[in-house]
Amino acid sequence: MSLRQKTGNKKSKNTKNSTRFSMMGIAKMLNGYISRLVDLWTPGRSTFLFNEAEVVELCLRAREAFWASPIVAKIEPPCHVFGDIHGQFEDLLAELHHIGYPPKVKLVFLGDYVDRGPFSIECAMLLFALKVRYPNEVVLVRGNHESRPVTMHYGFFIECERRYSKKVYDAFIDAFCAMPICVLIGNTILGMHGGISDEISSLRQLELMRRPYEIPIFGVASHFTWSDPDSESAGFDESPRGAGLLFNEKALTDFLNIHNLQLIIEN
């Protein structure tokens, strides 16, 4: 074996060791974040658990994790599915204490993590940390409140500026814009925040969505984050909320049949 070959092998081993230690360091950091939020958090000391740099770092790592996930996330059952959280961090902790934490359980969250409640930052941070630490056991789907226009009016922007800065707010928004739009559970159950759309003939069309993406008033992203079931609608109707659609039982049945699904789960 030549000196060059020996040197090359040594570099290869060093690179592998460096990667392994780097991953161990990231896991240790995330475990620390989760421990602080689960074991040390109290309402009175919320801002003192993390500095601004730590919050931004977690948002960047969460955005990377979302980019690594398909726009239609996939997970196998059994799993626990959660609806709106809206900044109710104490309720989130209580639920997780009851059912357990990954990797022992799989968790699916269908959006609206922030706004309205008093501790949106903690809710988003804990879910981000769990997603980055356990990417195969945790799915976070985007809700209509994971957008700049909505969070500017319903509390999250003000919370970020009051407790940290606009830089932190922007870091969260950047992560939100990379989130999956829905989740396919075991190939037969589709979960999303809002509802169904009349603009797709195949779920493969969703995979053509480019990230980062905003949530517009019209179109598939709007439908999956804003739409609502309504027994009095005539198939698909415009929503009085100004975004998304209303859909009745026949529209839902047709959607399930077209896409070979058994049911949908929406907030």
ABEGO torsion letter per residue (X at the ends): XBAAAAAAAAAAAAAAAAAAAAAAAAAAAAAAAAAAAAAABBAAAAAAABBAAAAAAAAAAAAAAAAABBABBBBBOBBBBBBBAGGBAAAAAAAAAAAEBOAABBBBBAEGABEGBABAAAAAAAAAAAAAABAAABBBBBBAABBAAAAAAAGAAAAAAAABBAAAAAAAAAAAAABBABBBBGGABBBBABBBBAABABAAAAAABBOBBBBBABEAAAAAAABBBBAABBEBBBBAAGBEBBBBAAAAAAAAAAAGBABBBBX
